[in-house]
Amino acid sequence: MRSTMKYAMLIFGDDHEWTALSPAEEEDVMAQIYGWYERWQPTGKIAEGGAELQPRETAKTVRAGGNGQPVITDGPYLELKEVIGGVVMLECDDLDEAARIAATWPLGTGMSALEVRPVMSRE
């Protein structure tokens, strides 16, 4: 029996573009995303659902400070055009299969790239 691995599919984009969508445009994009889930959920390739993240303005960043104490700041540390807007956990035979599944994701306004990474296992 072949074992599978978990992969994190990170969804990058400009969250300002996403929040600028009209309700009808957002509904259209979400219908495409739900269609993607309907395609892959029955195959067992989605290990866990997904998580859509709120806009970057709602974030806090924690970094190591010079005195060894954490420093907490509002928002992302750097002004980035693209940020991680969501994550989906996949369960696939290998990285190539995970990338092929990710390539079917409906990229569009507010979503410009995907990164697929193996999830570390420390068993």
N, CA and C atoms as a LAMMPS dump frame, in Angstrom:
ITEM: TIMESTEP
0
ITEM: NUMBER OF ATOMS
369
ITEM: BOX BOUNDS ff ff ff
-5.0000000000000000e+02 5.0000000000000000e+02
-5.0000000000000000e+02 5.0000000000000000e+02
-5.0000000000000000e+02 5.0000000000000000e+02
ITEM: ATOMS id mol type element x y z
1 1 1 N 0.845 -1.178 0
2 1 2 C 0 0 0
3 1 3 C 0.887 1.237 0
4 2 1 N 0.563 2.165 -0.839
5 2 2 C 1.332 3.392 -0.998
6 2 3 C 0.871 4.42 0.027
7 3 1 N 1.831 5.07 0.679
8 3 2 C 1.441 6.084 1.667
9 3 3 C 1.378 7.457 1.008
10 4 1 N 0.531 8.295 1.566
11 4 2 C 0.394 9.652 1.051
12 4 3 C 1.038 10.614 2.035
13 5 1 N 1.27 11.804 1.562
14 5 2 C 1.819 12.866 2.396
15 5 3 C 0.874 14.049 2.366
16 6 1 N 1.009 14.901 3.378
17 6 2 C 0.232 16.138 3.401
18 6 3 C 1.051 17.265 2.79
19 7 1 N 0.328 18.124 2.08
20 7 2 C 0.927 19.284 1.43
21 7 3 C 0.069 20.501 1.751
22 8 1 N 0.717 21.61 2.023
23 8 2 C 0.006 22.869 2.244
24 8 3 C -0.021 23.625 0.926
25 9 1 N -1.217 23.985 0.493
26 9 2 C -1.384 24.802 -0.705
27 9 3 C -1.666 26.218 -0.211
28 10 1 N -0.674 27.094 -0.341
29 10 2 C -0.783 28.473 0.119
30 10 3 C -1.284 29.33 -1.039
31 11 1 N -2.309 30.116 -0.773
32 11 2 C -2.923 30.938 -1.808
33 11 3 C -2.475 32.39 -1.607
34 12 1 N -1.745 32.909 -2.587
35 12 2 C -1.214 34.269 -2.518
36 12 3 C -2.039 35.206 -3.376
37 13 1 N -2.106 36.441 -2.949
38 13 2 C -2.776 37.442 -3.757
39 13 3 C -2.749 38.795 -3.078
40 14 1 N -3.402 39.719 -3.726
41 14 2 C -3.519 41.074 -3.192
42 14 3 C -4.879 41.166 -2.518
43 15 1 N -4.897 41.153 -1.189
44 15 2 C -6.177 41.163 -0.476
45 15 3 C -6.938 42.463 -0.69
46 16 1 N -6.249 43.527 -1.096
47 16 2 C -6.956 44.77 -1.41
48 16 3 C -7.787 44.602 -2.683
49 17 1 N -7.282 43.816 -3.645
50 17 2 C -8.067 43.51 -4.847
51 17 3 C -9.3 42.693 -4.466
52 18 1 N -9.099 41.726 -3.571
53 18 2 C -10.2 40.851 -3.162
54 18 3 C -11.306 41.656 -2.484
55 19 1 N -10.928 42.552 -1.573
56 19 2 C -11.946 43.31 -0.846
57 19 3 C -12.626 44.36 -1.732
58 20 1 N -12.033 44.66 -2.895
59 20 2 C -12.628 45.625 -3.816
60 20 3 C -13.65 44.983 -4.759
61 21 1 N -13.773 43.661 -4.727
62 21 2 C -14.738 42.988 -5.595
63 21 3 C -16.165 43.391 -5.219
64 22 1 N -17.005 43.489 -6.212
65 22 2 C -18.428 43.724 -5.945
66 22 3 C -19.005 42.431 -5.364
67 23 1 N -20.142 42.501 -4.696
68 23 2 C -20.756 41.273 -4.17
69 23 3 C -20.988 40.225 -5.259
70 24 1 N -21.387 40.64 -6.447
71 24 2 C -21.628 39.69 -7.543
72 24 3 C -20.322 39.042 -7.996
73 25 1 N -19.244 39.845 -8.081
74 25 2 C -17.943 39.302 -8.481
75 25 3 C -17.43 38.313 -7.435
76 26 1 N -17.579 38.675 -6.164
77 26 2 C -17.141 37.779 -5.091
78 26 3 C -17.939 36.478 -5.127
79 27 1 N -19.226 36.581 -5.366
80 27 2 C -20.073 35.39 -5.441
81 27 3 C -19.627 34.481 -6.585
82 28 1 N -19.257 35.072 -7.723
83 28 2 C -18.786 34.295 -8.871
84 28 3 C -17.488 33.565 -8.536
85 29 1 N -16.547 34.267 -7.918
86 29 2 C -15.275 33.641 -7.549
87 29 3 C -15.513 32.522 -6.536
88 30 1 N -16.361 32.769 -5.543
89 30 2 C -16.631 31.745 -4.529
90 30 3 C -17.307 30.522 -5.151
91 31 1 N -18.162 30.723 -6.149
92 31 2 C -18.786 29.59 -6.844
93 31 3 C -17.718 28.743 -7.531
94 32 1 N -16.716 29.399 -8.123
95 32 2 C -15.612 28.663 -8.755
96 32 3 C -14.82 27.878 -7.717
97 33 1 N -14.581 28.5 -6.57
98 33 2 C -13.832 27.824 -5.503
99 33 3 C -14.635 26.638 -4.972
100 34 1 N -15.931 26.82 -4.741
101 34 2 C -16.769 25.706 -4.281
102 34 3 C -16.766 24.579 -5.312
103 35 1 N -16.756 24.933 -6.594
104 35 2 C -16.668 23.93 -7.654
105 35 3 C -15.372 23.14 -7.57
106 36 1 N -14.288 23.835 -7.251
107 36 2 C -12.99 23.165 -7.093
108 36 3 C -13.077 22.146 -5.956
109 37 1 N -13.649 22.558 -4.821
110 37 2 C -13.809 21.634 -3.691
111 37 3 C -14.702 20.451 -4.071
112 38 1 N -15.777 20.711 -4.795
113 38 2 C -16.676 19.631 -5.211
114 38 3 C -15.96 18.633 -6.104
115 39 1 N -15.015 19.117 -6.891
116 39 2 C -14.245 18.229 -7.763
117 39 3 C -13.291 17.351 -6.964
118 40 1 N -12.574 17.936 -5.994
119 40 2 C -11.492 17.22 -5.321
120 40 3 C -11.879 16.563 -4.001
121 41 1 N -12.913 17.051 -3.322
122 41 2 C -13.303 16.473 -2.024
123 41 3 C -13.593 14.968 -2.131
124 42 1 N -14.374 14.524 -3.107
125 42 2 C -14.687 13.094 -3.175
126 42 3 C -13.474 12.203 -3.461
127 43 1 N -12.398 12.756 -3.984
128 43 2 C -11.216 11.956 -4.317
129 43 3 C -10.341 11.677 -3.104
130 44 1 N -10.601 12.357 -1.988
131 44 2 C -9.77 12.189 -0.803
132 44 3 C -8.475 12.978 -0.849
133 45 1 N -8.332 13.848 -1.83
134 45 2 C -7.093 14.625 -1.975
135 45 3 C -7.061 15.861 -1.076
136 46 1 N -8.213 16.271 -0.543
137 46 2 C -8.239 17.393 0.389
138 46 3 C -8.196 16.799 1.794
139 47 1 N -7.062 16.988 2.479
140 47 2 C -6.861 16.393 3.801
141 47 3 C -7.752 17.056 4.837
142 48 1 N -7.847 18.341 4.762
143 48 2 C -8.688 19.13 5.652
144 48 3 C -9.256 20.235 4.779
145 49 1 N -10.309 20.846 5.198
146 49 2 C -10.875 21.931 4.398
147 49 3 C -9.86 23.026 4.176
148 50 1 N -10.293 24.203 4.032
149 50 2 C -9.39 25.325 3.836
150 50 3 C -9.661 26.404 4.855
151 51 1 N -8.823 27.396 4.833
152 51 2 C -9.007 28.542 5.718
153 51 3 C -8.749 29.803 4.912
154 52 1 N -9.779 30.642 4.816
155 52 2 C -9.628 31.942 4.17
156 52 3 C -9.233 32.924 5.265
157 53 1 N -8.178 33.679 5.024
158 53 2 C -7.681 34.608 6.023
159 53 3 C -8.293 35.99 5.829
160 54 1 N -8.476 36.692 6.917
161 54 2 C -8.973 38.072 6.844
162 54 3 C -7.871 38.969 6.276
163 55 1 N -8.211 40.184 5.848
164 55 2 C -7.215 41.085 5.25
165 55 3 C -6.036 41.364 6.18
166 56 1 N -4.926 41.725 5.564
167 56 2 C -3.666 41.941 6.296
168 56 3 C -3.779 42.976 7.405
169 57 1 N -4.703 43.918 7.279
170 57 2 C -4.848 44.941 8.32
171 57 3 C -5.297 44.351 9.656
172 58 1 N -5.824 43.139 9.638
173 58 2 C -6.284 42.499 10.868
174 58 3 C -5.177 41.69 11.54
175 59 1 N -4.004 41.633 10.918
176 59 2 C -2.914 40.78 11.394
177 59 3 C -2.044 41.465 12.441
178 60 1 N -1.359 40.656 13.201
179 60 2 C -0.282 41.081 14.102
180 60 3 C 0.945 40.274 13.694
181 61 1 N 2.107 40.902 13.748
182 61 2 C 3.362 40.218 13.456
183 61 3 C 4.186 40.164 14.732
184 62 1 N 4.718 38.994 15.021
185 62 2 C 5.564 38.798 16.202
186 62 3 C 6.967 38.467 15.712
187 63 1 N 7.933 39.249 16.155
188 63 2 C 9.347 39.045 15.785
189 63 3 C 10.199 39.053 17.043
190 64 1 N 11.365 38.439 16.92
191 64 2 C 12.321 38.466 18.027
192 64 3 C 12.897 39.87 18.138
193 65 1 N 12.909 40.408 19.34
194 65 2 C 13.481 41.726 19.567
195 65 3 C 14.956 41.627 19.906
196 66 1 N 15.612 42.75 19.91
197 66 2 C 17.045 42.795 20.188
198 66 3 C 17.399 42.304 21.576
199 67 1 N 16.486 42.419 22.522
200 67 2 C 16.77 41.995 23.891
201 67 3 C 16.256 40.585 24.183
202 68 1 N 15.888 39.859 23.117
203 68 2 C 15.39 38.504 23.301
204 68 3 C 13.9 38.425 23.593
205 69 1 N 13.269 39.565 23.772
206 69 2 C 11.829 39.599 24.03
207 69 3 C 11.082 39.778 22.707
208 70 1 N 9.899 39.191 22.582
209 70 2 C 9.152 39.368 21.339
210 70 3 C 8.667 40.807 21.165
211 71 1 N 8.631 41.234 19.912
212 71 2 C 8.099 42.545 19.554
213 71 3 C 6.862 42.296 18.698
214 72 1 N 5.737 42.855 19.097
215 72 2 C 4.477 42.666 18.376
216 72 3 C 4.104 43.971 17.695
217 73 1 N 3.85 43.888 16.377
218 73 2 C 3.451 45.075 15.608
219 73 3 C 2.146 44.79 14.882
220 74 1 N 1.458 45.838 14.479
221 74 2 C 0.235 45.689 13.705
222 74 3 C 0.578 45.324 12.272
223 75 1 N -0.275 44.487 11.687
224 75 2 C -0.172 44.16 10.273
225 75 3 C 1.087 43.408 9.911
226 76 1 N 1.296 43.202 8.609
227 76 2 C 2.515 42.517 8.166
228 76 3 C 3.728 43.428 8.367
229 77 1 N 4.858 42.819 8.579
230 77 2 C 6.089 43.56 8.841
231 77 3 C 6.514 44.373 7.627
232 78 1 N 6.388 43.796 6.455
233 78 2 C 6.802 44.471 5.225
234 78 3 C 5.578 44.854 4.412
235 79 1 N 5.686 45.899 3.636
236 79 2 C 4.612 46.252 2.716
237 79 3 C 4.748 45.354 1.489
238 80 1 N 3.914 44.369 1.413
239 80 2 C 3.948 43.42 0.312
240 80 3 C 2.697 43.591 -0.531
241 81 1 N 2.842 43.407 -1.826
242 81 2 C 1.657 43.446 -2.676
243 81 3 C 0.878 42.15 -2.496
244 82 1 N 1.59 41.027 -2.451
245 82 2 C 0.938 39.735 -2.3
246 82 3 C 1.151 39.208 -0.889
247 83 1 N 0.092 38.696 -0.323
248 83 2 C 0.163 38.077 0.998
249 83 3 C -0.566 36.734 0.925
250 84 1 N -0.362 35.905 1.927
251 84 2 C -1.091 34.643 1.986
252 84 3 C -2.518 34.959 2.399
253 85 1 N -3.454 34.567 1.561
254 85 2 C -4.86 34.841 1.826
255 85 3 C -5.643 33.614 2.245
256 86 1 N -5.015 32.452 2.097
257 86 2 C -5.696 31.225 2.475
258 86 3 C -4.765 30.045 2.377
259 87 1 N -5.213 28.937 2.939
260 87 2 C -4.436 27.702 2.901
261 87 3 C -5.392 26.526 2.794
262 88 1 N -5.001 25.544 1.999
263 88 2 C -5.755 24.296 1.866
264 88 3 C -4.761 23.158 2.086
265 89 1 N -5.153 22.184 2.873
266 89 2 C -4.304 21.02 3.118
267 89 3 C -4.683 19.909 2.144
268 90 1 N -3.7 19.435 1.407
269 90 2 C -3.903 18.354 0.44
270 90 3 C -3.249 17.08 0.953
271 91 1 N -3.741 15.952 0.516
272 91 2 C -3.115 14.661 0.818
273 91 3 C -2.901 13.966 -0.512
274 92 1 N -1.632 13.831 -0.911
275 92 2 C -1.292 13.33 -2.241
276 92 3 C -0.152 12.325 -2.159
277 93 1 N 0.054 11.626 -3.267
278 93 2 C 1.133 10.641 -3.336
279 93 3 C 2.5 11.303 -3.366
280 94 1 N 2.605 12.469 -4.027
281 94 2 C 3.888 13.159 -4.111
282 94 3 C 3.656 14.632 -4.436
283 95 1 N 4.725 15.403 -4.429
284 95 2 C 4.647 16.832 -4.679
285 95 3 C 4.121 17.143 -6.075
286 96 1 N 4.492 16.319 -7.06
287 96 2 C 4.014 16.558 -8.423
288 96 3 C 2.497 16.438 -8.509
289 97 1 N 1.928 15.426 -7.829
290 97 2 C 0.472 15.293 -7.829
291 97 3 C -0.175 16.486 -7.134
292 98 1 N 0.395 16.922 -6.002
293 98 2 C -0.145 18.078 -5.286
294 98 3 C -0.108 19.321 -6.177
295 99 1 N 0.964 19.506 -6.93
296 99 2 C 1.082 20.658 -7.83
297 99 3 C 0.06 20.568 -8.963
298 100 1 N -0.187 19.36 -9.482
299 100 2 C -1.188 19.198 -10.54
300 100 3 C -2.583 19.558 -10.026
301 101 1 N -2.896 19.159 -8.802
302 101 2 C -4.195 19.493 -8.22
303 101 3 C -4.283 21.007 -7.987
304 102 1 N -3.211 21.59 -7.453
305 102 2 C -3.191 23.041 -7.22
306 102 3 C -3.375 23.807 -8.528
307 103 1 N -2.849 23.278 -9.618
308 103 2 C -2.938 23.96 -10.913
309 103 3 C -4.38 24.077 -11.404
310 104 1 N -5.301 23.345 -10.788
311 104 2 C -6.71 23.442 -11.19
312 104 3 C -7.466 24.475 -10.36
313 105 1 N -6.788 25.091 -9.375
314 105 2 C -7.421 26.121 -8.541
315 105 3 C -7.809 27.316 -9.408
316 106 1 N -8.982 27.912 -9.205
317 106 2 C -9.42 29.041 -10.044
318 106 3 C -8.753 30.358 -9.645
319 107 1 N -7.548 30.59 -10.148
320 107 2 C -6.86 31.856 -9.88
321 107 3 C -7.608 32.984 -10.57
322 108 1 N -7.702 34.114 -9.911
323 108 2 C -8.396 35.262 -10.478
324 108 3 C -8.093 36.491 -9.659
325 109 1 N -8.969 37.465 -9.717
326 109 2 C -8.776 38.718 -8.993
327 109 3 C -8.511 38.442 -7.515
328 110 1 N -7.432 39.011 -7.01
329 110 2 C -7.088 38.845 -5.601
330 110 3 C -6.33 37.567 -5.3
331 111 1 N -6.188 36.687 -6.296
332 111 2 C -5.43 35.439 -6.121
333 111 3 C -4.5 35.286 -7.314
334 112 1 N -3.222 35.463 -7.101
335 112 2 C -2.306 35.495 -8.232
336 112 3 C -1.338 34.328 -8.302
337 113 1 N -1.154 33.597 -7.2
338 113 2 C -0.181 32.507 -7.21
339 113 3 C -0.509 31.505 -6.104
340 114 1 N -0.036 30.298 -6.31
341 114 2 C -0.155 29.247 -5.306
342 114 3 C 1.238 28.704 -5.029
343 115 1 N 1.465 28.335 -3.806
344 115 2 C 2.706 27.649 -3.443
345 115 3 C 2.295 26.349 -2.781
346 116 1 N 2.901 25.252 -3.207
347 116 2 C 2.605 23.949 -2.632
348 116 3 C 3.859 23.454 -1.937
349 117 1 N 3.718 23.119 -0.653
350 117 2 C 4.865 22.678 0.143
351 117 3 C 4.532 21.43 0.929
352 118 1 N 5.466 20.484 0.981
353 118 2 C 5.256 19.321 1.846
354 118 3 C 5.162 19.774 3.297
355 119 1 N 4.285 19.123 4.045
356 119 2 C 4.143 19.41 5.473
357 119 3 C 5.126 18.517 6.219
358 120 1 N 5.879 19.097 7.125
359 120 2 C 6.892 18.378 7.878
360 120 3 C 6.237 17.334 8.777
361 121 1 N 6.795 16.16 8.794
362 121 2 C 6.322 15.098 9.68
363 121 3 C 7.47 14.698 10.595
364 122 1 N 7.237 14.695 11.878
365 122 2 C 8.291 14.37 12.844
366 122 3 C 7.953 13.113 13.631
367 123 1 N 7.543 12.097 12.906
368 123 2 C 7.2 10.834 13.579
369 123 3 C 8.415 9.982 13.763
